[in-house]
Amino acid sequence: MRLKGTWQQNVLPILRLPLACLFAKGDDVTFIRPAFQHDQPCGANKHLHLLSQAKREIVALKMAIKQAGFQLSEIVRAEVILSPDVDEYQLGELCELLESLPGEVEVHYEETGLLARDIPLASTQLIAIEAMLIH
């Protein structure tokens, strides 16, 4: 039993979320991804739009976790998926916002190509925030 706990606590969070799903054991691991509210960019300043989207989604994620009956301290990993058109200079402030999430946070750009997930392209820079909880 100790080995299972060690695996879940130390190895599982290292894996990317879709791969971690393959190794998740029943009720020990939960993935939460709040319903994302796509809206129109404010045109003039896409940077501020990304930050406001991120703030809204972090609040929605925290609320979804609490509504599901879990604690924020149970987050071991969060995955943030950005649109490919997000510039690197925008990542600094975004990472500061993401520091409010406990555990490891991975930020990456939406993949394009044959194996990309089927997420419709939207007029948004933030595609999703998903959390993995171990309890």
N, C-alpha and C positions, 0 to 999 in steps of 0.2 A: 504494500500500500504506500509506503514511503516513496518508492521509486515513481509511482504514478503522480504523487503530489509534486515531487521534484521536477518531473517532466512537464507537468502543467504549469508550474510556476516559473521555471527557468528557460525551457526550450520553446514551448508553444508561443510565447509572446514574440520571439525572434522571427517566426515565420510570417510571411505576408498573410493578411486576413483570409483570402480565399483558400490558401494552402492550409492554414491553421484549422479551417473547418473540417478538413479530412481527418485530422487527428483529435478533434474535440470529443470528449467523452460525456455523453448524455447531458445531465443538468449541471455539470461542473463549469462549463464554459457557455457564456451567452454573448451573442453579437447584437448590438443595438445600432440601428441607423434610422434616425428620425426622418419623417417625410419632409423632403426638401421643398422649400417654397421658392420656385424660380420667379424672378421678376425682371423687369427691364432695367438695363444699366442706366445710370444717371448721365451717361454720355460724356459730359465735360471732364469728369474725374473718375476713371475706372478704378484707380487705387483706393479712393475712399469707398467706392462701391464694394470692392472686395472685402475691406475691413468691416463694413456694416453687415455684409452677408455672413462673414465669419462670426461676428458677435451674435447675430441672431441664431445661427446654427449651433453654436456652443451652448447657448441658453436652451435651445430646443433639445439638444442631446442630453444635457443635465436633467431636464424635466422628464424626458422619456426614461432615463435610468431610474429616477425616483418613482415614476409611475409604475415601472415594472417591478418595484419592490427591492431595488438594489441600492447600494451605497456608492458614492463617487470614488471612495477609496478602493473599490473593487476593480476599477479600470486598470488594466495592465498594459494596454496598447490602444492607440487611436490612429486611424489612417485617414489622412486628408487628401482628397483628390482634387487637383486643380485643372482648369482648362489649359490647353497648350499655349494660349496667348497671354498667360500671366508672366510678367517680366520679373527677372530676378530681384530687382531693386524693391519689389513689393513684399518679398518674403521676410524681411527683417521684422517689420511691425506685425505681420501675420504670426510669426513664431512667438513673439511676445504675448499675443492673445492666447495662443495655444498652450502657453505655460500654465494656464489655470487648470488644465487637464492633468490629473495624476498619471503616472506611468510613462511609457515610451510613446512618442508621437512621431509618425512617419508622414512626411509631406512629399507627394510626387505628382507628376503631371499625368493627365488622362492618356492612356495608351491609344495609339491609332494603329490600324492594320487588321489583319485577319483574325487575330485572337483577342481583339479588344472587346470589352464588355459592351453590351447593347444598351448604352445610355444615350438618349437622344441629345443631340447638340442643342444647347440652349444659349441664350444671350447672357449667360452668367459666367463668372470666372471661377467660382467655387462650385465644384460638381457634387461633392459629398463629404461628410464626416461620419466615420463609423468607429464604434468602440468595441473592444473585446474585454469582457469582464470575466474574472475567475473567482468563483465563490465556493 
